[in-house]
Amino acid sequence: MGSRQFSRKAVLRAALAAGVAVPAALLGVPALARTVNAKGGAVVPTPSCHDGDEPTIPQTEGPYFKPNSPLRTSLVDPGTVGTLLSVTGYVFGLACLPLRDVLLDFWQADDNGAYDNYGYTFRGHQFTNAQGMFTLSTIVPGLYPGRTRHIHVKVQAPGQSILTTQLYFPNEPRNNTDSIFDPRLVMTVRDGSGGREATFDFVLDVPQTGTTTPTTPTTTTTTTTTGPNPPGGGSWAAGTSYAAGDRVTYGGVAYVCLQGHVAQTGWEPPAVPALWRVA
Ligand SMILES: [Fe+2]
């Protein structure tokens, strides 16, 4: 009987999943804004999320994070023991628009509740695709003393700060006794063919204009650029494929690469602590 509406994010998610065209009204009316502007009227501001889609909350990293995880969407090997689990979802910004090229770095315990602190079993990073979607193939993590069942993740959009958080499972007895557990981070989980299927959408604290031609550019005129890449000189260059351990300089500072990746504008070393640290 209530008048509760579907959240815009939920509708957008369904449309994206179905591969159908998303109505401009859901995408922040960029076309409308431009049309109005062309007629000389005021530009319609892009609406923000008014449907309760607060940014995903952060949680403690815990003691078991390791940098330099492999680039992969599947953490399952032929000999993997456990209940297969897929986790899929989207990463959105504050205007409910999906974010592409977002780095997601997952790590979790094995079926026995143990972390691999020597190698990279059940550790891996990936990037959202052009639709802002990620897919993780793994197993249901085992339990270990003091915690309920969970998956750790770091999420970072290009040039933005890192969100470190954890994902939880519904109907777990220990959810009631784990002081770190938060119901806002519970995935939607169902039984699928050959395993369990979970979904979770992240909302990052990333401003979005909803248009590719911002009316108020945030960039300022470059004044002291000495080359096409790093200001002040340096060896870092967009388009270069870097491996973990590679060293570059950027703006007079030396950095060491933490994750193999292809450099791109927006992923300059000072802006992406998930990929580079000061040497
Ligand atoms: Fe953990």
Boltz pocket constraint, residues with backbone or C-beta under 6 A from the ligand:
constraints:
  - pocket:
      binder: B
      contacts: [[A, 62], [A, 64], [A, 147], [A, 150], [A, 152]]
      max_distance: 6.0
